[in-house]
Amino acid sequence: MKIPHHWKQKWLELLRRWEKIKRKVNLEFHYVQDDLYEIDKVAQPYFRAITVLLSLLVIASILIPIAFELTPEVTRLNDQIEIWILVGFVANFVIRLVLTGDRSVFLRKRWFEAILSMLSLVVLTDLGLSFIRLVDTYFLGIENTRVAFIRFLKGYLLLFVIIKFLQFLPELLDKQKNTARFLVYSFLSLIAVGAFLLMLPGATQDGLGLQFIDALFTSTSAVCVTGLIVVDTATHFTLFGEVVILTLIQLGGIGIISFATFLFLFISGGLGVGQMNTIKGMVAEKNTTLVASTLKRVVGFTFAIEAIGAISYYLSWDIEFPNHGQRILFSVFHAISAFCNAGFSLFTNSLADGANATNMGINITTMTLIVLGGLGFTVIWELIRKKIEKSRWQKRLSIHTRTVLVTTVVLIVAGAGLILWMEWNKTLAGYPFGDKLMLSFFQSVTTRTAGFNTLDTGAIGISATLIMMIFMLIGGSPASTAGGIKTTTFAVLMRSITMTIKGYNRMELFNRTIPTSAIFRAVTVLLLASSCIGVSTILLSVVEDHAFLDLLFEEISAFATVGLSRGITAELSGWGKFIIVVSMFLGRVGILTFMVAFANRMDTHKYEYPEETIMVS
């Protein structure tokens, strides 16, 4: 069929007009696009704020069913929050789509988010709800597709927020000029979050949650891997509360920033020089270029040892558990608590009941985890590397490792011997010799910041108690999960005393000269620790009506992050608990680190004053 000529002319005229209109619209839209680009730049902070708000709503929606009794009012509130999440998610995506410069690229990159937004829009409409009910009834046969989709969306948003935080972490590390202060703030933040979670009704068996001071105390004790408790962990907390405490112990032992950085490395694979320089002090690595590999080894080694410990606990228990799930929970909980030197236990009497106190498998597993956690990763990695690398240089251990190993062995053996001697006819009476020896070694090991006990600490005699306080104050080793003034500080102080008595004007250890700065630091740590313990004990004696020995024991246990108590922790007043909280925090971050974090540092002088003698006797 031949098309008439005048029709062709009209068609061409329409095409010309369309092209003209199209050019005009594109020209106008170009200005609109420029305006949208400017608006998009201004709106970016608001998009971040919306993302943060959505994440908070998601966390609230996840916590509400766990932490609160689902009354009709709470259920309605949770449903309303879920609607806000859907609306916020759709609005956030649509606005970003409108404001973006290249929508096709945006949709290609965020196709999954686009699908979720469309499904969210369907869920929000009445027609969509009717369609979902039809699908539920005739096709899928599941109870509620809407609920399943919302749960999936909340999980997606929570994962998205975690990834965004990890992506923001390098920028956060770059901004830090004071590593010590950054470390202090990270611990404070973790303690605050833990206290909030433990105050939720779902965290305790009575459905009331902990009071603020008790929640703050428990959270601080867990994060600072201390183990002092004001309520019985075994009976007072629900599974949710126990998981919160376990998470706080793990993050407190490794360090929340170190753990978050490890996750970032796992996702991205690298850090900048400035970021590694910020975090190197947290993983005790002097070489900036080795920070990433050291951090991976620290976290990997921690999880590996804890997994082996959990298996050993599982196989060692010969008591009856209601089910395998609870036995696994107990095994994992105690493995993490022991390696992190936390001392929290899911048994009311810690490990002092008959089924655990003389169980050789439980004793050996616990002592091994405590010692490995208290040696410090620097020492452990050097021992591992010595076995792997057969070079001549690696045959000689560093002076730090040798000092830690020798001091640790001497303290464990000396402590066990003294406790065995002093408690032979007291708390150890009635046990066979083999059990007495094992119990003595356990108390010697756990006294140095672990917090577990297989004997009634309150029943131990005064002489053994004084010995335990000295060992608690010494604590574990640097770069470990242990507290105290550290074994190396104790070794340097003892060696400096003997060298001074012998008339040396310098200090030597294992055929090496120790710099004067190390002696200054050791003396400073001891004096600051003694001052803190002294002031806190005086304050405790003012606000508490307990025996002085019990208060002093409690304070040293708190400052050295040990967790042993003579039975007065739960009886402390609010002010007494707060004093102990401060002591636990200062002991975990290190009182010298805390001072450095907020002190005005000065540059080292490049000149020296004339030397003159001062009389010291």
Secondary structure, DSSP 8 states (H G I E B T S, - for coil): ----HHHHHHHHHHHHHHHHHHHHHHHHHHHHHHHHHHHHHHHHHHHHHHHHHHHHHHHHHHHHHHHS---HHHHHHHHHHHHHHHHHHHHHHHHHHHH-S-HHHHHHHTHHHHHHHHHHHHHHSHHHHHHHHHHIIIII--S-HHHHHHHHHHHHHHHHHHHHHHHHHHHHHHT-S-HHHHHHHHHHHHHHHHHHHHTSGGGBTTSS---HHHHHHHHHHHHTT----SS-HHHHB-HHHHHHHHHHHHHHHH-HHHHHHHHHHHHH----HHHHHHHGGGGT-S-GGGHHHHHHHHHHHHHHHHHHHHHHHHHH--S--SSHHHHHHHHHHHHHHHHTT----SSTTTT-SHHHHT-HHHHHHHHHHHHHHHH-HHHHHHHHHHHH---TGGGS--HHHHHHHHHHHHHHHHHHHHHHHHTTTTTTTTS-HHHHHHHHHHHHHHHTTT---SS-GGGS-HHHHHHHHHHHHH---TTSS--SS-HHHHHHHHHHHHHHHTT-SSEEETTEEE-HHHHHHHHHHHHHHHHHHHHHHHHHHHH--S-HHHHHHHHHHHHTT----SS-GGG--HHHHHHHHHHHHHHHH-HHHHHHHHS------SS----------
